Every structure is written in structure tokens, then in C-alpha cells.
Amino acid sequence: MGPPVRRQRTGALPGQVPALIPPEEHTTLVALADARTFAEPGRPLTAVDLYDTPGQTAVLPCSMVGSMACNLEIGNMDFHEFVAEESTELWREG
């Protein structure tokens, strides 16, 4: 996994993200910051799957994105395991 790349795409929807990533890059996810990131506690980011189900999203606290990326990269977990189901608290701060 390479260093994070910061690109600004104003108005891009999460489902459009997979098409923006060059196919030769081995990238498992992209984390998007939006207005919610800067307004809500925990700075939630929208993670977009680029591997299992491209375009699928999960919203999680900024502090958990690194853990998510590592678990996906080593195959310890699949993206769908990070997607919260309705009325389920998936992430807890330790």
C-alpha cells in the first residue's frame, strides 16, 4: 500500500470514485472527506470500496480508517464487514 494521495474532486459521488482510480494502482479503498467530516464529532469519513464491491460505501470515524485499510489489505476482513446495518453501532471508541 502506497502513501495516501490527496486529490480534490468537488461534487464527485462515492459511486463515481472507482472510475477515477487508474486500473494499474492496487488500491482497496478511498476515504472521502465531506462537510460532515468537518462538522461532526469523530470526523467521519466515507470509505469507498475499490476491490470487493466497487462503489460500496461505509462511514466510519477518521481514527478507524487506518485499521480498516490494514484489515482489507491483508485480507483479514472484507469491506462488507465495515458496513453498518440499520440500528447497529459498529464502531466504538476504545
Number of C-alpha atoms within 10 A of each C-alpha: 10 7 5 8 7 8 7 9 10 7 7 11 10 18 14 12 19 20 11 9 14 9 9 6 9 13 17 18 26 22 22 21 15 13 10 12 18 12 10 10 10 14 16 24 24 22 26 24 25 21 17 13 13 18 20 19 24 18 18 22 17 17 13 15 19 11 10 19 20 14 14 19 17 9 10 9 14 17 24 13 11 17 16 15 9 6 6 8 8 11 12 7 7 3
